[in-house]
Amino acid sequence: MGTTNNRAYNFNAGPSALPLEVLEKAQKELVNFNGTGMSIMEMSHRSKDYEAVHNEAIARLKKLYAIPENYEVLFLQGGASLQFTMVPMNFLQEGKKASYILTGVWSEKALKEAKLFGEPVISASSKENQYRNIPTSNEIKFDSDDAYVHLTSNNTIYGTAWRDFPDTGDVPLIVDMSSDIFSKAVDISKFALIYAGAQKNLGPSGVTVVIIRKDLLEKENTNIPTMLKYSTHADANSLYNTPPTFGIYMLGEVLKWIENQGGVPAIERNNVEKAGLIYDVIDNSKGFYKGHATEDSRSFMNITFRIADEELEKQFLAEAKEAGFVGLNGHRSVGGCRASTYNAVPFEACKALADFMVEFQKKHQ
Ligand SMILES: *Cc1c(COP(=O)(O)O)cnc(C)c1O
């Protein structure tokens, strides 16, 4: 492998790289957590030791992301994909409309679920442009009567991301932040609900973070299954039933790591710099590498690109694999190449990939 510590250059799209320090600490604590003589996985979720981990993770998440008092942080299961269902199940009444902005496969999947509960309307879409861009604010139409507006902040598959979020006024803005949560500072007060599977930027798969404004809880449909109701989990501090305890512990450790890096602003600066290394190679390649996203919609988390010659693209992926780079194949639905440069992907790995790309072009153009 490429690095000094036998760690792969991991550009996986999700699950994805975790900070080495976090993995090593978890390894150390694995069989005897905090002198309890057992793993965090082996103890009651009602125990003092676990509850401290749980509450500290919530508190740290609120602090690091500057989450206002009138929001709840929930740890749920079922991934972001279950949120596609829970959002309309809780907040879209029969006969009511909600606006969905389509910017990729994940927003399409969210729309599909909403159709089971009410009348979602596509309020803007970049599908005709192969999802290369994010719609501009004047393209986005919604109704003041809408139950909510839904969008995907970072499009993991196409490599696009919102720069500025639309102002939806009194209409709740609901956002899937699975692939860019905690990658940059955001003004939480713009959103009514944020959800994210943990496995891109926050920890292992199995935990889903939900940040929900408390007034939205009052609008929730009542006649729905207990486990699928947000208030069930808000009322029980996400301890209504057994939560994914190990995943929450890991998430808490990743948040400590973010804190030690200097918090979200420092993480954001790193991410811009890391992605910049690779975008610079694409932009200076005289068309050898072609970015998928239009420049003003580029993601700093997922960098999608192609090589004009298909055979050469295959060779690029094969040689990159040989050189120790992992996860550079584009999503199976779109092909091409994708480098996911999430928070925990080290600068060193991005630099190595940028250098590799320059060398590959020199050899083959
Ligand atoms: C990965 C991803 C999902 C799917 O998440 P699961 O936790 O596997 O359900 C949804 N939305 C976005 C933006 C993603 O990146």
Ligand as a Chemical Component Dictionary entry (heavy atoms), coordinates in Angstrom:
data_LIG
# 
_chem_comp.id                   LIG 
_chem_comp.type                 NON-POLYMER 
_chem_comp.pdbx_formal_charge   0 
_chem_comp.three_letter_code    LIG 
# 
loop_
_chem_comp_atom.comp_id 
_chem_comp_atom.atom_id 
_chem_comp_atom.alt_atom_id 
_chem_comp_atom.type_symbol 
_chem_comp_atom.charge 
_chem_comp_atom.model_Cartn_x 
_chem_comp_atom.model_Cartn_y 
_chem_comp_atom.model_Cartn_z 
_chem_comp_atom.pdbx_ordinal 
LIG C1 C1 C 0 -25.034 7.243  0.703  1  
LIG C2 C2 C 0 -26.176 8.160  0.525  2  
LIG C3 C3 C 0 -27.498 7.766  0.781  3  
LIG C4 C4 C 0 -27.872 6.358  1.187  4  
LIG O1 O1 O 0 -27.536 6.141  2.489  5  
LIG P1 P1 P 0 -27.899 4.775  3.248  6  
LIG O2 O2 O 0 -27.414 5.091  4.629  7  
LIG O3 O3 O 0 -27.155 3.676  2.554  8  
LIG O4 O4 O 0 -29.361 4.593  3.173  9  
LIG C5 C5 C 0 -28.486 8.711  0.653  10 
LIG N1 N1 N 0 -28.218 9.979  0.274  11 
LIG C6 C6 C 0 -26.964 10.382 -0.004 12 
LIG C7 C7 C 0 -26.714 11.784 -0.427 13 
LIG C8 C8 C 0 -25.905 9.487  0.108  14 
LIG O5 O5 O 0 -24.653 9.885  -0.163 15 
# 
loop_
_chem_comp_bond.comp_id 
_chem_comp_bond.atom_id_1 
_chem_comp_bond.atom_id_2 
_chem_comp_bond.value_order 
_chem_comp_bond.pdbx_ordinal 
LIG C1 C2 SING 1  
LIG C2 C3 SING 2  
LIG C2 C8 DOUB 3  
LIG C3 C4 SING 4  
LIG C3 C5 DOUB 5  
LIG C4 O1 SING 6  
LIG O1 P1 SING 7  
LIG P1 O2 DOUB 8  
LIG P1 O3 SING 9  
LIG P1 O4 SING 10 
LIG C5 N1 SING 11 
LIG N1 C6 DOUB 12 
LIG C6 C7 SING 13 
LIG C6 C8 SING 14 
LIG C8 O5 SING 15 
# 
